[in-house]
Amino acid sequence: MSNQQIRNIAIIAHVDHGKTTLVDMLLRQSGTFRENEKIAERVMDSNDLEKERGITILAKNCAVSWKGTHINIVDTPGHADFGGEVERALSMVDGVVLLIDAVEGPMPQTRFVTKKALALGLKPIVVVNKVDRPGSRPDYVINAAFDLFDKLGANDDQLDFPVVYASGLNGWASMTEGAPGEQWGADLAPLFDTVLAHVPAHEGDPDAPLQLQISSMDYSSYLGRIGVGRINQGTLKSPQDVVMMAGPDGVPQKCRINNVMTFEGLERRQLQPGDVASPGHIVLISGIEDIGLGVTITDPLDPQPLPMLKVDEPTLTMNFQVNSSPLAGREGKFVTSRQVRDRLDRELQSNMALRVKDTDEEGVFEVSGRGELHLTILLENMRREGYELAVGKPRVVFKEVDGERHEPIELLTVDIEEGHQGGVMQALGERKGDLVNMEPDGRGRVRLEYRIPARGLIGFQNEFLNLTRGTGLAANIFDGYEPYKGEIASRKNGVLISMDDGEIVTYALGKLDDRGRMFVKAGDPVYEGMIVGIHSRDNDLVVNAVRMKQLTNFRVSGKEDAIKITPPIQLTLEYAVEFIEDDELVEITPKSIRLRKRYLKEHERKKALREAA
């Protein structure tokens, strides 16, 4: 295959603007699937968590053929927390397809991924997606996209971008606007043709020394670690002797590639003996044991390593520790600190934006990531694999700049109904947010843009959904470090703490019902120091949740027999992590999520308070 027949593109967009759905349709229309083949919805979202939440977490590759050209497509995540994935994906493509929702227009995440793409000199193709939605306004979206590119410092060539109108869900695209509510095009052919016309073929010399940078990792129990990357120059066959270098200052390490594969549709095709992969090909290579992200695979006789990939620094830290509660080890398979540490080390091999540090305490690890979602997805995966652990409250990563403490600031965009504006603005003001822009859309909704300390966003999502009755959209993105903004008030309510071990009794719940909302239901096991509910006042209260009714032989007919209980709050991992304070932990096991005080005995809590004062 010569380079002329290869195009590499990444699909980038804000969350829920329809990237993965569009890739589905591109795969179907390029004849990748057989006529009678049964295909899953959003076929690129392959792991369970992605299917359940409807979001993409890992950047993934596939390839389609169109008019004899092999097009490699990388589907990228939209959430800011997975920025590390997007940056790696952009390092192996020659053009980007930027998807923008025809109703919402460019959002913060659009800005983030576009900035990265423009900085790399990639030329975008703008696809206005979902043009068949009621309220779609393609002209506004194109103007907003132009303004955004201009603000981000795009050059003239990048500002002269092609525009394609599309409906990813219904599988059609068009170069021109049609009438609202009608189908403007027959299929996605205009999009394929635009890609061929505007995305350059990779300029690489096949006769130069081999240069292949690893931009993502995979693992197979059969082949071991697999590196994925684009051949920059030179050619590759299997088997081949190469050297691996971590950047220009790295030490050359001799190794041998046993196996080379390329993408075809969703499958991987092994390179046959005698076949050669040339510049521009995205390949998977195996046989190198300690292959890592960002390393360059190059020619042993004339090594030419590329600089290592740079990834944004983590902004949020959490302590992961061994589960030490009285109920530990009942539900999980992996409960020791060694097992937790091994699992975190495994995650580090493919999760670029994660950092893990040992602390002075036995069995406690400090794990840093890009945001709450980044860390809770890791926890959710661990718990499904049978791990048991406890985690503390998330903390932001501070930096010292010229002797002054700086903290991460986020750019937050909220899209709300006008009636909820007062409450949301008050809540953000209390969290030290500064309003930078306000834009009503003329249809009863308003978009507010804030700059707010990352600390202020911990626990905000839940409050925000309550304030907007579930109709608000919030999206945030890391914007930089600024001087510390001062204290932010924490949770307003205290908690109800169990004073004894045992099982929750309905009778006791009835007595506690007017004290606050519960997290537990009858029959749940509890232990001393476990948090069973939210107190209706601002102080913590120790309660007896296992109290039985005193049975006597004296009966009265009356209404006290009927015990009324408000249904408990369903604890999700995100809610639990946002809810806790510094002296509390979330206990995570494969079957349950519990909240507890760090010190289970009351006298220990009082002693810790005295020492802190």
N, C-alpha and C positions, 0 to 999 in steps of 0.2 A: 504493500500500500504506500503510495506517495503521500506527502503532507497535504497536497492540494485537496485530497478527498476527506480530510478530517477537519471538523470544527468543534471547539470546546466552549460550551456556554454554561453559566451559572444562572439559576433563577432566584432572584432576590426580591423580598417584599416585607411589609409589615405583617404581623400575626393576622391570620384569617383573611388575607386578601386573595387567597386561592392558588398558591403555588403548587401544592401537591396535587390538587384536583386537575390543574392544567397539565401537569406531567402525565397523569393518568391518560388524558385524552391524546396527548402527543404520542404516547406509546401505542394506543389503540389505532390511531389513524395512520401510523407509519407501517402498519402491517406486522408489528412485533409479535402479536398474539395470533394463534391459529383461529380460524373462523369459529370453531366450536369450543374454544378454551374458556373455562370459567375463570373470571377475574375478580379479585376482591376490590372493593371501593378503596380509593386512596392507597394504591398498592405499594407506594414507597414508604408509607409509615408502617414499618414492619414490626416494631416491638409492641408489647401489650400496652405499655403506658401511653405510647403515641396514639394507639387506636382508641383507648378509653377517653383521653383528653382532647383528641382531635388536634393535636399540635405536633409539629416536627421537632425532634430533639437533636438527632444526629444528621449531619450532612451526608447524603447518599448519592451514589452514582448510578446512571443507567445509560444506555446508548440506543439511538434509533438510526435507521438508514432512510435517506430521502434523496431521490434522484441520483443514486450512486454515491452519495456523500455520507460518511460515517459521522453522526453528530453525538458527541458525549455531552450528557446533561447532568449537572449537579443540582440536586434539590437541597436548598439550605433552610435552616430554622429561621423563624421570624422574631423569636424572643431575644431581648437584649442579653439575657443571662447566658445565651449560647453564642455570644459574639465570637468566641474562640473558634467555633466550628465554621462560621461564615468566613472569617479571615483566612483560614486554611483552604477553604474551597476556592476562594478567589485567586489563590496563588497558582492554581493549575488551569485557569481558563483564559481565553483570549477575548471574551466579550460577555456582557451580562444582559439578561432580559429582566427589566425592572417592572414588576407588576404593581399597578396602583388601582385601588378600588374606585369605581366610577362615582360612588356616593361620598365616601369618606375623604378622598383626596390623600395627599402625602401625610403620613403620620411620623412620630418620632423615630420609629424603627426604620422607616423608609430612609430617613435622613442619615441614620447611622450607617446602614449598609451602603448607601449611595456614596457617602463620603469616602469609605474605604475603597470602593470600586474606582471612583474618579481619581483618587490619589495614586492608584496603581496604573493610571493611564488607560483604563478599559473604556470602550465606547458603549454607552447603554442603548438598548432598544426599549422604548417605553411601550408597555402594553396596558391599555386602559381596560381593566377586566370588569366583569359583571355589568356591562352596559345595558343589559336587559332588566336590571333591577329598577323598581319604581323609584323615582327621585334621582336617577342617574344624571350627572352633569359633566359630560366629557370635556367640554371647552374649558370649564373652570379647572379641571384636573390637569389639563395640559399646560395651562398658564402657570398653575401653582408649581408644577414639576419644573418648568423653565426657570421660575424665580428661585426655586430650591437649588438647582444646579448652579445658577449664577452666584448665589450666596456661598456655595461650597467651593467656589473658585474653579469652575469647569472651564476648559479652553474652548476656542471657537468650534473646533471639530466635534467636541463632546456636546456642545449646545445645539448643534445641528442634528438632533436625534430623530430617527424615524419613529412614527407613531402607528401602532396597530390597535384596532378596537376588537375586543374579544369577549366571548362568554365561555369561560373554561368549563363550566358545568355542562353546557349544552354542546360544547365541542365545535364552535365556529369562530372565525375571525374575519375581519374586513379591513381594507386600507381606507375606506371612506365611511362617513357617518350615514346612517339610514334613518328611517322613521322610527320613533319610539314604539316599543312593543312588538316590533317585527324582527325577523331574523335577517341580519345584514349580509351574511355570507353563507356559503354552502358548508365549508369545513375549515380546518386549520391550515390549509395550504398557504394562504398569504403570510402566516407567521413563519412557516418553514422557509418560504422563499426569501423573506426579509432577513432571516438568520444567515442564509447562504450569501445574500448580497452584502450584508453589512459587517459580519464577523470575519475578521481576517484569518487566513490559514496561519498556523504557527510558523514563524520564520526561524528555522533551526537548520544547521548544516549537518547532514547525515554523516559527512566524512570527518567531522571534528571529534575530539575525545568525548566519550560518553559523559553526560551530565543529567542526573535524575534526582529531583528533590522529593523526599517523602512528605506528603502533606496530610495523610491520614492513615490510621492503623486499623487492622482487622486481626481477628484471631481465629484459628481453626484448630480443633484438637488433633486433626490429622496432619496439617502442614506446619503448625506452630504459628509464630507471629508473621503477619503479612503486611507489607508496606504498600501504600497506594500513592502514586504520584505521576506527574507528566514528564515525559522525556523532553528535556530542553534542547539537547543536541546529541549527536552520535546515534548509535543504533544498539539494540539489545536483542540477544537471543538466549535460549536456554539450552544447556547450562553455559555460564560465562563467569570468568574470574574478574573480580572488581575490587576496588577499595572503598571503604565507607569513611566519611569524614564529617565531624560536627563543626561546620563552618570553616573559614580559611585558616583559623588558628588550631583546628583540631588535629589529632594525631591520626595519620592514615592507618586503617585497620584492614588487613587482607581478608576477603571472604569470597564465597562462591554462591551465585544465584542458581538454584536448582530448577525453579519453576517460574515461568512468566505467563500471566493471563491477561486478556483484555475483556472489556465489557461488551456484551451484545444483548440488547434488550435488558432484561433484568438478570440474565444469566452471565456466568463468566466462562469465557472460552479459552482453553489452553492453547498456547502457541505451539504449533507442530514443529518437529525437528526440521531445520532448513528454513523456517519462517523467521523474519526479522521485524522487530517493532522499531519504527522510525520516529524522528522528532514530531511532537504534537500528540503522540499516542498517550492516553492515560492507561497505565498498566498496574497490575498487582504482582509483586514479586515475593517469593518465599525462599527460605533456606538460610537466611541470616538471623542468628539467634537473638542478638541484642540490638536489632534494628530499632531506631527511635524516631520520633517526629522531628522534622526539620533537617535531618542529616542528608548529605548528598552522596549518592552512589556514583562513582566516577572511574575513569580509566586508570589502571595501576601504573601505566608507563608515563602518563601525562595528567596527573590529577588536577581537576579544576573545580574546587568546591564552591557552592553558592553560600551567601550569608545565611545564618540560621533564621527561621521564622520568628517574628516578634509577636507576642500576644499580650493583650491588655492585662494589667495587673489585677489581682483579686481585690474586691472592696468589702467583702463580708466574711467574718470568721465565726465558727461554731466549735464548741468542744464536744468531741465524740468520746464517750467513755463506756466502760464495761457496765452492764446492768447489775446494780447492787441491791435491787429491791428484794423484799421477802418472797416475791413471786418469781424471781429470776430463774431461768432455766426450765420453766415448765412447758414453754411453747416453742422455743427456738432450738435449732440444731447447733448453731455456732454461737458460743457465748463467751469464750475466753478472749483476753486482750490480744493474744497472738493471732487468733483467727480474724479479729476485726482489723488488726494491722495488715495482715496479708491481703485482705480484701481491698483495703485502701491503696496498698501498693499496686495491686492489679489494676485498679481504676486509674491510677496515675499514668499507666502505660498508654492509655488512649485518650484520657480527658485532659486536654492541654491546659485549660485555665485553672486547674485544681492545684492546691499546695497542701502538703501534710507535714506537720511538725510534731515531735515528741515534746511533752511538757515535763515539769519536775514531778508531777504526781504520777503514781503507778497506774497504768491502764487508761490514761487520759491523753487523747490526741487532739491537736489543734488543726482543724481543717478549714482552709480558706477557699472561697469561690467567688463567682461573679455576682451572685445575688441569691435571694431566698429560694427562687425556683430551682436554680442550679443545684443547691445543696439538698433541697427536699426531694428532688427527683432521684438523687443518689441514695438518700435514705430509703425512699420507697422501693427502689430496686433491691437494696440490701435486705429489707425486711421480707420481700417476696422470695428471696433466695434462702431464707431461714436464719437470718442473723437477728440477734437480740442486742440492743444497746440503749444507752441513755444519752440525750443531748441537752446542752444548755442553751441559754438565750443567745440569739445571733448578735454579734457586736460588729461595728464597722471598723475598718482598718485605718487607723490614723497615721499621718506622716508628719515628721518634723521638718519644717522649712524655715531656715534662718532662725532656729531656736523657737519658732512659734508652731503651735499645734494646728495642723490642717486636717480637714475631714472631707470625704467624698460628697460631691453635690450631684443630684440627679436632675434631669430635665423631665418634668412630668406634664403630660397632656391629658386633660380630662374632658370627656364629651358627655354633657348632661342635659337633662330637661331644665328649662329656665326656672321652673318652680323649685328646684332643689339647689339653686345656685347659692343662696344665703348660707344654708347649712354646710355645704361643701367648702365654701370660702372660709367660714369660721374655723372648721376643722383643720384646714391647711394652714391657716394663720397661726393656730395654736402649735402646729408642728414646725414653725419657723419657715414656712414657705413664702417666697416672694412672687407676686403676680407679674408676669412679663408681657402677657398678651391676652386679649379677650376678643372673641369673634362670634357673634350670633350668626346662625345660618339662615335666619329668616323663616324657619319652619318650626319654631318652638324649642330648638335646641341651641346650646351655646358651647363653644370650645374654649377652655381656659388653659393657658400655659404657665407653668410655675417652675421656679428653680428652688429646690428644696433639699435639705441635708438628707443623705441616705438613711440616717438614724430615724428621721421623721416618717419614713415610709414603712418602717417595720411595724406590722400590725395595722396598717392603714387600709389594706384591701377589704378586710371584713367590715370595718366601720363605713367605708365608702359604699359598699353594696347595700348596707342598711339605710344610709342617708338617701340613696337614690332609688330605693325600692327595687334594686336589681336592674335598673335601666341604664346605669352609667357605664361608660367605658373609660378605663384608665390605662395609660401606657407610659413607662418611664425608661430613661436611658442615661447612662453615666456621662457626666459632662465635664468633670475635672475636680481638682482639689482646691478648697478655699479655707481661709481661717475659720476656726471653730466658732459656731454660731450661738453657743450658750446651751443651758440645760433645756431639755424638752420634757414636759410633764408626762408621766407614764400612765399605766392603766388606772382607771378611776375607782374600780371596785376591789374589795378584798376577796379572799377565797374561803371556802368551807373546807376544813381539814378533818379527816377521820381521826378519832382518838384511839381506835382499837382495830385489831385484826379480826377478820371473819367474813361473813357474806352479808350483803345489803338486804335489809328486811323492809317489806312494804310499809309496815307499821311506822318504822323510823322515818321513812321517806315522807309519809303523811304529816308527821310532826315538823319536818324541816321545810315543807313546801313553801311557807311564807317567808323563809329566811333567804331564798334566792333560787336561781336556776341550777338544776343538777346536771352532772356529766355522766351519772351512773344510773343503772336501773336495778330493780329487784333481782337478786340472785347473783349479781356481779361480786367477785372477790375484792375485798379492800384490805388495806393494812394501815398501821399507824403512820401518820405523816403523808398519806395519799390525799390528793385534792379531789373532793367529790363534787364540788359545785362552785358557782360564783356567788359571793355574798352580796346581798342587796345594799350593804353599806360599804364604807371605804376601809374597814379594818378586817384582818383575818380572824376567823372564828373556829375554834376546835369543837366539833360536834360528834355526837354518838350516832353513827349510821347503822349500827348493828343491834339496836335496842329492841328487845322482844316485848310484846304486850303481856302485862301481868294477868295471868288467867286466874279468875276466882269462880266460885260456883254461884256468884250473884249476877243475875242478868237483868238488864233493863231493855225494854223495846224502845229504840230511839234512833235518831239519824246518825249517831256517832259511829255506827258500824261501817258506813260507806266512807272509804278513805279516798279523797280526791288528790290526784297527783298530776302535776304538769309534766308533759313528756320531756325527757332529757335532751340536752344539746348533743347532736351527733359530732363527735370529735374527729376532724380530719387532721392529717399530718400538718398541713399548712396552718390551719387554725391554731393547733396546739403550740406550734413553734412561735407563732406571732403572739399568742396569749401570755406565755410565761414571763416571769420577772427574773432578776439575777439570782435570787435564792431558790429557784425552782428548776426542775428538770422534766423533760418529756421521756417517758419510758416507752420504747418502741419494740414490739415483738411481732412475729409473723401474723398473729391473730388479733392483737389489741394495741391500742394507744392509750396510755394512762398519764396523768399529770401527778407530780409529787413534789414535796419540799426536798431541798438538797439534804437538810438534816431532818431525819424522820422523828426523833424524840423531841418533845416540847422543850425540855431543859437545855438540849443542845442548840436549839434555835435561839433561845433567849441568850445563851452564852455567846453565840456568834454575833448577835445584835449588839451586845455590850462591847465586844471586841472591836466591832466595826465603828462604833461611836467613839 
